Amino acid sequence: MALGLLGRETAARIAVGVAGLGLPVALFGAWQWVHASQPVTLHARMSEVGGWAPEVLRVEAGRPLELRLISDDVVHGFAIGQSQVSPIDLLPGQVVTTTLTFDAPGSYSYYCTRWCGPNHWRMRGVIEVTGPEVNTAAPSPPLYEVLGIDLDAPHPAAVVPQTRPSAARGAQLGLILPEDLTSRDAYASRSPAETWRALRAMPVTETLTDDQVWDLVAWIWRTQASEAALQQGAELFAQNCAACHGEGGSGDGVMASSVVAGTMGPVEATGPADFTDASRALGASPALLHGKISRGGMGTGMPYWGPILTEEEIWILTDYLWTFQFEE
């Protein structure tokens, strides 16, 4: 996606607001802009009292979409999903204008970037961009579907380490391990507990303690991400996940209790996942975590990030989550 951005703020900044307007008003606003080339006014309100209004905008590819952005209550932020454009804060009562131009047809999600309430993550809207169809290859199915992983099934680890595994100690063992345990594909498709069992059954690890084998697992997991990628993962986690999962990944973020209280759906909410819990985390494969981030928790309060983060960002975030289990 390519975006052309103009406006009062800067070419790299966007903002949007939300108000509790009804659907007919929202559709009229979009229609009015497309046909009369008038700015569309978007209001921002906390999700509990309205969310984005209008939630759906429609524009032709290549045609500028001029927006007037207003926050009616607290500080909100606006960004386009899967875009490198920097988000912009929108202060209460202030009006910001900006212009977006989409080069290709499709559905583009926009969302709030500031934690504005318990249901902040529900503040999402869609810009439907019409135009001649572009012949593109069908997207590949997500890895969890290819592997037949049920994202909603429990995944406890049958075995856990007695001490926190260390990638450095694993590297110091100096063992040469087979590629079918160390490759990116092997890493993505197996849980750490499954890899531990495979390593434990190998003759080369016969003289090692169980915790030393866990150190080998930590080393395999650590080699999957560069230092720069882990830094980016830490930033993505802080921006999008820490409010619920906590800065230390233990599920105790400032929004954790509010998310549970506001959860609706067939799945009972148990609170944000504790990534420091070895009995739970080490039974999950990277493919499962990637799927959870992309698809969301289906009623558990875990939002879906597939339309917001790029595929690369979701994998970077997935790789980062293991730092709550394994030391350098």
C-alpha positions in Angstrom: 0.0 0.0 0.0 1.2 3.5 -0.8 -0.3 6.5 0.9 0.0 10.1 -0.2 -0.4 12.4 2.9 -1.0 16.1 2.9 -2.4 18.3 5.7 -1.9 20.8 8.3 0.2 18.6 10.5 2.9 17.2 8.2 3.1 14.8 5.3 3.9 12.0 7.7 1.2 12.5 10.2 -2.5 11.4 10.3 -5.3 11.7 12.7 -8.9 10.6 13.1 -11.7 11.0 15.6 -14.7 9.1 16.7 -18.2 10.1 17.8 -21.4 8.1 18.4 -23.1 8.8 15.1 -25.4 6.3 13.5 -24.7 4.2 10.5 -26.9 6.2 8.1 -25.0 9.4 9.0 -21.7 7.5 8.6 -22.6 6.4 5.1 -23.9 9.8 4.1 -20.6 11.3 5.2 -18.6 8.9 3.0 -21.0 9.5 0.0 -20.9 13.2 0.4 -17.1 13.3 0.1 -16.9 10.9 -2.9 -19.4 12.9 -4.9 -19.0 16.4 -3.7 -15.3 16.5 -3.0 -16.0 17.9 0.5 -14.0 16.9 3.6 -15.3 14.1 5.7 -15.5 14.9 9.4 -14.5 12.0 11.7 -15.2 12.1 15.4 -13.3 10.1 18.0 -14.8 8.9 21.2 -13.9 6.1 23.5 -15.3 2.8 22.2 -17.7 2.5 25.1 -19.6 5.6 23.9 -19.3 5.4 20.2 -15.9 4.6 18.7 -15.1 5.9 15.2 -17.8 7.7 13.4 -18.1 7.0 10.6 -16.6 3.5 10.9 -16.6 2.9 7.1 -15.3 5.3 4.5 -15.4 4.8 0.7 -13.1 6.4 -1.8 -11.8 5.6 -5.3 -8.1 4.6 -5.7 -6.0 7.6 -6.7 -8.5 10.1 -5.5 -7.6 12.2 -2.5 -9.6 11.7 0.7 -9.7 14.8 2.8 -10.4 14.3 6.5 -11.3 16.7 9.4 -10.4 14.9 12.6 -11.9 15.7 16.0 -11.6 14.1 19.4 -14.8 14.5 21.5 -13.4 13.3 24.8 -9.9 12.1 25.5 -6.6 11.9 23.6 -6.9 9.5 20.7 -4.5 8.5 18.0 -4.9 7.6 14.3 -3.0 5.3 12.1 -3.5 3.2 9.0 -2.8 -0.5 9.5 0.2 -2.1 7.8 1.6 1.3 7.0 4.9 2.9 7.8 3.2 6.3 8.2 3.7 7.7 11.8 0.5 7.9 13.9 -0.6 11.3 15.2 -2.2 12.2 18.6 -5.5 14.0 18.5 -6.2 16.2 21.5 -9.7 16.8 22.7 -11.6 19.6 20.9 -8.8 20.2 18.3 -9.5 19.9 14.6 -6.8 18.4 12.4 -7.1 18.1 8.6 -5.2 15.6 6.5 -5.5 14.1 3.1 -5.0 10.4 2.2 -4.5 9.0 -1.3 -4.6 5.2 -1.8 -2.9 3.9 -4.9 -4.6 0.5 -5.0 -8.1 -0.8 -4.3 -8.7 -2.8 -1.1 -9.8 -2.6 2.5 -7.5 -0.6 4.7 -8.0 -0.6 8.5 -7.6 2.5 10.6 -7.3 2.4 14.4 -6.6 4.3 17.6 -3.0 4.3 18.8 -3.6 5.7 22.3 -4.9 3.6 25.2 -8.2 5.5 25.7 -10.2 3.0 27.7 -10.8 -0.7 28.4 -12.1 -1.3 24.9 -9.4 0.8 23.2 -8.6 -2.0 20.8 -12.1 -2.0 19.4 -11.6 1.5 18.0 -11.1 0.4 14.4 -12.6 1.4 11.1 -12.3 0.5 7.5 -11.5 2.6 4.4 -13.0 0.8 1.4 -11.0 1.8 -1.7 -12.6 1.0 -5.0 -11.1 0.8 -8.5 -10.0 -1.6 -11.2 -9.2 -5.0 -9.8 -5.5 -5.8 -9.6 -4.4 -9.3 -10.4 -2.5 -10.5 -7.4 -1.7 -13.9 -6.1 -4.1 -15.3 -3.5 -2.6 -14.9 0.0 -1.1 -18.0 1.5 -3.0 -19.5 4.4 -1.5 -18.8 7.8 1.0 -21.3 9.2 -1.3 -22.4 12.0 -3.9 -23.4 9.4 -1.3 -25.3 7.4 -0.1 -27.1 10.5 -3.7 -27.8 11.6 -3.2 -26.0 15.0 -6.4 -25.3 17.0 -5.7 -21.8 18.4 -8.3 -22.2 21.1 -7.2 -25.6 22.4 -5.2 -25.7 25.7 -1.5 -26.2 25.1 0.2 -27.0 28.4 3.8 -28.1 28.4 4.3 -31.7 29.5 7.8 -30.8 30.8 9.3 -27.5 32.1 12.8 -26.5 33.2 13.8 -26.2 36.9 15.8 -23.0 36.2 15.4 -20.4 33.6 17.1 -21.6 30.4 20.0 -19.6 29.0 20.9 -19.3 25.3 24.5 -18.4 26.3 24.9 -21.6 28.3 23.4 -23.6 25.4 25.9 -22.1 23.0 28.8 -22.9 25.3 27.9 -26.6 25.1 29.4 -26.5 21.6 27.1 -29.2 20.1 26.3 -29.5 16.5 22.6 -30.0 16.1 20.6 -31.2 13.1 18.9 -28.7 10.8 15.6 -30.4 11.3 15.7 -29.0 14.9 17.4 -25.7 14.2 15.9 -24.4 11.0 13.4 -21.6 10.9 10.7 -24.0 9.8 11.4 -26.3 12.7 11.4 -23.5 15.1 8.1 -22.1 13.9 6.2 -25.4 13.9 7.3 -26.9 17.2 6.8 -25.8 20.8 9.9 -25.5 23.0 8.7 -28.6 24.9 8.5 -30.6 21.7 12.0 -29.6 20.7 13.3 -30.4 24.2 11.8 -34.0 23.9 13.4 -34.4 20.5 16.8 -33.2 21.8 16.5 -35.3 24.9 16.1 -38.5 22.8 19.3 -37.8 20.8 22.5 -39.7 21.7 24.5 -36.5 21.6 22.6 -35.2 24.7 22.9 -38.4 26.8 25.4 -36.9 29.1 23.5 -33.6 29.6 21.2 -32.8 32.4 17.6 -31.9 31.6 18.2 -28.2 32.3 21.2 -28.3 29.9 19.0 -29.6 27.2 16.7 -26.7 28.0 19.7 -24.4 27.5 20.0 -25.9 24.0 16.4 -25.0 23.3 17.0 -21.5 24.5 20.0 -21.2 22.2 17.9 -22.5 19.2 15.2 -20.0 19.9 17.6 -17.1 20.4 19.3 -17.7 17.0 16.0 -17.1 15.2 16.0 -13.3 15.8 18.7 -10.6 15.4 19.4 -8.1 18.2 17.8 -5.4 16.0 14.6 -7.5 15.5 14.3 -8.1 19.3 14.6 -4.4 19.9 11.8 -3.8 17.4 9.8 -6.5 19.1 10.2 -4.9 22.5 8.9 -1.6 21.0 5.9 -3.3 19.4 5.2 -5.1 22.6 5.3 -1.9 24.6 3.1 0.0 22.2 0.4 -2.7 21.6 0.6 -5.4 24.3 2.0 -4.2 27.6 -1.2 -2.4 28.7 -2.8 -5.8 29.1 0.1 -8.3 29.4 2.2 -6.1 31.6 5.7 -4.7 30.9 7.2 -7.9 32.2 4.8 -10.1 30.2 3.2 -11.6 33.3 -0.4 -10.7 32.4 -0.7 -7.9 35.0 -1.0 -4.8 32.7 -2.9 -1.7 33.8 -5.8 -2.7 31.5 -5.8 -6.4 32.4 -8.8 -6.4 34.8 -10.8 -4.0 32.6 -10.4 -6.2 29.6 -11.7 -9.3 31.5 -14.6 -7.4 32.8 -15.6 -6.2 29.4 -15.2 -9.5 27.6 -18.2 -10.9 25.7 -18.3 -14.2 23.9 -18.5 -18.0 24.2 -15.0 -18.4 25.6 -14.5 -17.7 29.3 -12.0 -14.9 29.8 -9.1 -15.8 32.1 -7.2 -12.6 31.8 -4.3 -11.7 29.5 -1.8 -14.5 28.9 1.2 -14.7 31.3 4.2 -15.2 29.1 6.4 -15.9 32.1 4.4 -19.0 33.0 6.6 -21.9 31.7 3.9 -24.5 32.0 1.8 -22.6 29.5 4.2 -20.8 27.3 6.6 -23.7 26.6 3.7 -25.8 25.2 3.0 -23.2 22.5 4.7 -23.2 19.1 5.7 -19.9 17.4 3.1 -20.7 14.8 0.4 -20.8 17.5 1.5 -17.5 19.0 1.6 -15.9 15.5 -1.9 -17.1 14.9 -3.2 -15.8 18.2 -1.7 -12.4 17.4 -3.1 -12.3 13.9 -6.6 -13.7 14.6 -7.2 -12.7 18.2 -8.7 -14.7 21.0 -12.2 -15.1 19.8 -14.2 -13.6 22.7 -11.4 -13.7 25.3 -10.5 -10.0 25.0 -7.4 -10.7 22.9 -7.7 -8.3 19.9 -6.8 -9.3 16.4 -3.7 -7.6 14.9 -3.8 -9.1 11.4 -5.1 -6.0 9.7 -3.0 -3.7 11.8 0.6 -5.2 11.9 2.4 -6.5 8.9 3.3 -10.1 8.6 6.9 -9.3 9.4 6.0 -7.3 12.5 3.8 -10.1 13.8 6.7 -12.6 13.4 9.1 -10.1 15.1 6.6 -9.7 18.0 6.3 -13.5 18.2 10.1 -14.0 18.4 10.3 -11.3 21.1 7.7 -13.1 23.4 10.2 -15.8 24.0 12.5 -13.4 25.9 10.1 -13.8 28.8 11.1 -17.5 29.0 14.7 -17.6 27.9 17.8 -15.6 29.0 20.4 -14.4 26.5 
